[in-house]
C-alpha cells in the first residue's frame, strides 16, 4: 500500500448468522416450520446496511461508492446483479457506483479491498457489504454449488462433498508430516464452539462442543465422505457452517472521518493490505497455505509490522486444519506447531494472540460473501470494546485478517491498527 491517503473503518453491523443448528433457523423439524420463513438475501442485506448506517451515523447521501461481496447468489437464490441490490437498500444510493465482487469465499475481502482502493483513489466515504444465503438447497446440492470454487472439471469428482474432501486431503498430509493427532486438531473446534457460545450473533451460539466429541469420530460426530481414503480425516465438527447472513461497514478517508464528527480514537486504520492469487489449475504443498502466507507478508510489509506485533487475528477457518495452517501462515507458530499452540490456549480469548474470538467460520458461521467483511468488522469491534461476553480484555494495537477463497487460491489479508 502506498503511503498516500489513509483509510479508516468507522463502524458497521452484522446480522445473526443462522442455519441448521441455530435456534431461530426454520427447518423441517422446527416447531415453526410451515408457519414462518427464514430471512431472504434481500432482508439480510437490508438489515446489515441499515445497521451500518445507524452505527456510524453516516449520511447516506455522502456515500460515494458501494461494493458487495457474494459468491453464488445466482445458484442458491436465483439472484445475481447484486450491485444493483445494494444500491436499492436506500433511496440516496440511486445512481451511485455500486458493484459486486466475486472471489469464492474471499468475495467479501475483495469487496473490502476495492473499497480501500476507492478511498486511496480520492473518494471519502465507501459502503462495503457482504451477503450469502445458502440454506435454500440440500447439503448435497449446496456442496455442488460451492464446488465451483474449486477447479470443477479436475476436482469435483474427488467426492460429492468436494471442499471437505480437499481439506481432508490437507489434514491427512498435515498429520503425516508433523505427527499431529486427531485429538490435537479437535482443540480448534472446541475453541470455536466455546467462543460462539458467548456470541449472541453466532450460528452455533447454542451448541456446545467438548474434546470428547471433537477429538475423534463418534455417533455424535461422524466422518461423512464417500472417498474411502479421505473419510477418516474429516468429521462434522471439523467443518465451517452453512450459514445465511450479512455484514456491512463504512470506510472513510480523513475528510470522511471529519464529516462523521468522529476522531481517530473512535475508529481503526487499515494500515496494510495484501492480495495474492494462485493458479486454479495446480496444487501446491498440502501442508502449508503458501498463498495466504504471501498475502499476509504483503500486509505486514505495508503496515511496517511483523508477526510479533499482532495482538488479535481473524482467520479463515473453513475447516479445523485450516485454522492451524492459517496460524502458521501468519507467523504465529512454526509449521506443524499450530495445534500445540491452540491446545495450550495461546489462541484463546485470554491467550497471547486471540484468534477468531467470535467463533470463526466454524462457530460464528460462514455466509460466504459476508465473511471477508465480518473479519475486519470483528477486529474493529474488539478494538473498541464492543464484543460483550467474548470481549478480549487486553489492550490491542494491531489486528490481522486472512480471508481465503478456494483451496488457498485467492487471499485478502489486512493489517489493522487501533488508534487510541
Number of C-alpha atoms within 10 A of each C-alpha: 17 9 10 8 17 16 26 26 24 28 27 29 26 25 23 23 29 29 25 17 16 18 14 14 22 21 17 9 7 14 10 13 13 10 8 12 11 18 15 15 21 19 14 24 27 21 20 25 27 16 20 24 19 14 15 18 16 21 13 15 13 15 21 17 21 26 26 34 33 31 30 23 18 13 17 19 17 8 13 15 11 22 19 19 19 25 21 15 18 14 10 14 20 14 10 14 14 22 20 24 23 18 24 26 31 32 31 38 37 32 29 31 23 19 25 25 15 21 24 19 11 10 20 22 31 27 26 33 35 37 30 30 32 24 20 14 14 10 14 12 15 18 19 18 18 23 21 18 22 20 15 15 10 11 16 20 12 17 19 18 22 24 25 27 25 19 23 25 19 23 27 20 17 22 18 12 13 12 11 18 15 19 17 19 27 26 23 31 30 26 28 29 27 25 26 29 24 20 24 18 20 27 34 30 25 17 14 15 20 14 16 12 19 25 22 21 20 12 7 11 16 17 19 18 21 13 15 10 12 22 18 18 24 27 24 17 27 27 22 23 26 23 27 30 32 34 35 31 27 28 28 29 24 17 14 23 22 12 15 16 12 15 13 15 10 18 24 28 21 23 24 25 24 24 22 19 17 16 12 16 12 9 11 13 10 19 21 21 24 19 23 31 24 20 26 31 23 22 28 25 17 18 20 12 16 17 16 11 15 23 19 26 28 30 26 30 30 26 25 28 27 26 26 27 31 28 30 21 25 27 18 22 20 13 18 20 16 27 27 16 20 24 18 12 17 19 23 22 22 16 17 16 22 20 27 29 29 32 30 29 30 31 33 30 32 32 32 32 34 36 33 36 32 28 27 29 24 24 28 25 19 23 29 20 14 13 19 12 12 21 20 21 11 12 13 20 16 25 27 28 29 30 31 33 27 21 25 24 25 26 32 30 33 30 29 29 23 23 17 14
